[in-house]
Every structure is written in C-alpha cells, then in structure tokens.
C-alpha cells in the first residue's frame, strides 16, 4: 500500500507543479519559481511554530503570504534599477536564511526536521494519515495536494485566456483592460500553493525541479499551450514512476531520483524531440546538405 | 492644440477619437515625453514621426495607460481611456513578444477578441470565424494553423495586424508596423490602413521611414520629447519642421520633398536625444 500512496503523492505533486510550471517557463520566470520555493520556508516554520502541526491551513496561508512578499520585493528591487537576477538572488536567499535560522532555533521544541523541509519525506507519506472517528481517509499529504490541484485547475481553467494572453503579450492584455498585475500575483499565489503542498513530499530544494523541468520538457515537444500543460503533467508523473522505481533499486533518496528522472526525460526530449530535437535538427541539416549537392 | 475641425466636432456634439492634453512621462526621472497635447480627427491616418528616443512608443503606451504618466489627460471619444478599452485597438512592436510561444497564428488573432469576452467568456465558433476572416484580410488565411515561430517577420507582423482587426476597434494605435517587413507585407499593411480609413476608423501609426510619410498619412505628428508639429501632412511635413524635429541629425533633405525619389536620409542607428 505504501507504494501506492507514494506514487499517488508524487503524481499529485507532478500535476500541481506541472501546470503552474508551464506558465513560469513561458513567462521566463523559472528563477522566480525557485525563489518562491525557497522563501516560503520562513512562512512554513512560523506557521508550524504557531499551530504546532504541519498540515494546517495556517501553513498554506503563511506560505502564500511569503510567496507574495518574495514576488513584491523582487519587483520592487527590479523597478528601482537593481539587476533582475540579482534581485531574485538577494530576496530568496535572505528569506530562506531566516527560515534556516528559525528551524535551527526552534526545531527541537516543535519536532520540525530540517532535512524533511529541505529534502522532503515522501517515503513516510503514508504514516501521516487523516483519520475521522477512527476511520482512515488516507494520507494528509494526498488530501492537501488534491485540494491544491483542484484549486489550481479551477483557477487556470476559469481564466485560461487571461493567463495565456498575459504570458504571450502583456502589453496587449493591459490595452484591452485585462488586469495584468492581478493575474501575475494570482499565478504567483498558485505557485506558492503548489510549492507548500509539495515541499513536504519532495522538499524545498527539489520542488523547483518539479516546477521547471517537466514544463521545459513539454516545451520541446509541442506547439500548443494546452498540449504543453498536459505533457508537462505527464512528464512529471512518468518521472515519479521512473524515479520511485529507481530509488527502490538503488536504495536512494526518492525525491532525488524523481527529479533526476525528470532531468533525463528533459535530456531525451532535448535530443530526440521530433520538432526541436538536436538529433532531428542535425539529420535535417544533413539531408538538406545532401540535396543541395545533388 | 486646437484647430477648426476639432471645434466643429464639439459643435456637432461629436467627441474626437483621441484628445491628449499635457501628457508627460518620465523614465527614471529622465523626461521622455513632455507636455504633449493634440487632438485627432475621426477617419484619419496619422503618422507619428521623430528621431529614435523621441518618445514615440512612450507616447502611445502613455496614451493607452500602459505606463505610468506624470501628468496629462487622455480622452477617447470624450471619455477616459480606461472606460473605452473596447473602442481601442493596439498593435505593439513585433519584438515585444516571444514568437516561440506555443501557439498558432489563428490563436494569436483570436486574442483580439478576448477584450469583448469578459472575465469568463470563451472564444466561440463565431469568434474563430472572425479571426480567420481577419487573417484572410491580411493575406494569411493559409497560415492559420502555422506555429508562429515558423512565420517570417513580415508574416508575424500581419498576424499582429489581423489581431488588431479582430479587436474591431474604432481607434487604432500601431507601434512601428512597417519596421523590418518585406515588400508584400508593407503593401498588405497599407491596403489595410486604407480600408480602415474607408470604414471611418482612426489609425495612429509610429513610423520611421520618412520617404513614405506623404504617401501613407493624412496627418503627421512630429515628436521629439515635446510635440514639434501636428497637422495635415502637406502643411506639416516640411523641411523646416523636420529639421526642427530631428535637429542637426537629418543628414540631408532633398529640396523637393514632394518630388519623385525625394532623398531624405536619417542616420541609422541614432539613439538618445538632446
């Protein structure tokens, strides 16, 4: 049964991260995703200190707040003339460091495991069950991820055209009266949610891999936004299955193996994509060269 | 700036398509647009001319409310721009978007209808039919399913114009639609502009090529941070006005501006302004 729960958890992480990841990649905001995934850490710790539990709504809320603070601060610094990547670096390392200090200060009192936050503990996901009246309803992580996936699907589905036009041509979007800033922060809120729901499983460091890598793989394989989202989710889920099997075989970190598998899938797409793959392009060049010489 | 024609509009109770007064904008404390006022007449093609860094794109973006301004008022048919979004069409510079975005030509044109769809509406079959029709109008009907990165620069520009058509606006802003396009596209754009004019629409076009100004536009607006001149092309597009606008950087101006093959050269790659 534990296999089932781990694979289900991993697949839900893949779906949550895969959807929002597509928009991060298309908006060239991959590093913002990285920043958010790290800087929600103090929010998580503070919420944990207040509530003493790891699956509260408070934790989700605190992480959302810190995610948005991160984006606001990065935007503020960028607008005042600081280099874009430097702004990202400054903000997320500073916030992440606060999180590290908080964990090291209070970890012993509240049983918050530094390793669990950084690297995740998907292997133990089925130990933390949600029980009502003695009846087990499955792991809490699955419920949390399920609700997050529902919210993400609902919001992206409802405002698909807004997210699409804001990603492709924000100037036109603004000109026709779409509140571009609102949808920017809405997306950042969804990224924060995906991050918080996933960090417990894959950890704060590797969650960015699930946000960016499957979406980048999908980008190489399609020329349609809708298909790209579907492929991004699929690539994440396939990575989960391959990674989990590999982790059993190697007796190694599950999260590490999953993101590694995602990286290998990306490499495969990079080399063999029917439209943009390196190999295909080389072959096409060669056949062109041959037909030229004839 | 007020001229007889605009007064006529007021007498008739008609509001001008665009009325700009005292518009100023700055980038990091450096003024890029200072106290610009003008009023355009309905059904005109207006060329916005000026050296690089003169604030031409800035003026359009400021008028559309896309960038913060430090003063001024913009009225579209007598009401603030924000309330008239559905009447305004916009063609941004082609380089402003990523053409590797996973979408096809028809889908980009369809985005022109998004403004009418409200918060939750989705493009329907009739919107798609309209988008296809707009693509056909710019001679791109056969490319509807083509991934946008596989289109040439001129074709991409025509997709942008088709999208503006799909907006079905009354007042259009076009930011350098002629920049770096092939002859076929240039012709397609100019045909389109003429058709929009025929339909009584007003089009404001940022333009670089001085040699074609007289041929394309009814009025010109000469801009160099401040408004230099604005009026009918034949009265305004003169040697003195151009020299004033471009400063000493207009390399040479043929004495016969209206003559065939008038040689007007602007040093390329100029940047910055006085």
Contacts between the chains, C-beta under 8 A, distances in Angstrom:
chain1	res1	chain2	res2	distance
A	26	B	98	7.8
A	26	B	101	6.4
A	26	B	102	7.5
A	28	B	98	7.6
A	81	B	28	6.8
A	158	B	120	6.4
A	159	B	119	7.6
A	160	B	122	7.9
A	161	B	111	7.8
A	161	B	114	5.4
A	161	B	117	6.9
A	161	B	122	6.8
A	161	B	123	7.3
A	162	B	114	7.8
A	162	B	119	8.0
A	164	B	103	7.7
A	164	B	111	7.6
A	165	B	111	5.1
A	165	B	114	5.7
A	167	B	101	7.2
A	168	B	97	5.9
A	168	B	98	7.3
A	168	B	101	4.9
A	168	B	103	6.8
A	168	B	108	7.4
A	168	B	111	7.2
A	169	B	92	6.6
A	169	B	96	7.3
A	169	B	97	4.8
A	169	B	111	7.0
A	171	B	61	7.6
A	171	B	66	6.0
A	171	B	90	7.3
A	171	B	92	4.5
A	171	B	96	5.8
A	172	B	90	5.9
A	172	B	92	6.1
A	172	B	111	6.7
A	172	B	163	7.6
A	173	B	114	7.9
A	174	B	64	7.6
A	174	B	65	7.6
A	174	B	66	5.1
A	175	B	64	5.1
A	175	B	66	6.3
A	175	B	85	7.3
A	175	B	88	6.7
A	175	B	90	4.0
A	175	B	92	8.0
A	175	B	173	8.0
A	176	B	85	5.7
A	176	B	86	8.0
A	176	B	88	8.0
A	176	B	90	7.6
A	176	B	114	6.2
A	176	B	115	3.4
A	176	B	167	7.1
A	177	B	82	7.4
A	177	B	85	3.9
A	177	B	86	7.9
A	177	B	115	6.2
A	178	B	114	7.1
A	178	B	115	7.7
A	219	B	102	6.9
A	222	B	102	5.9
A	223	B	102	5.0
A	223	B	103	7.4
A	223	B	104	7.0
A	223	B	147	4.2
A	223	B	149	7.9
A	224	B	102	5.6
A	224	B	103	6.9
A	224	B	104	7.5
A	225	B	101	7.8
A	225	B	102	5.2
A	225	B	103	5.8
A	227	B	102	7.6
A	228	B	102	5.1
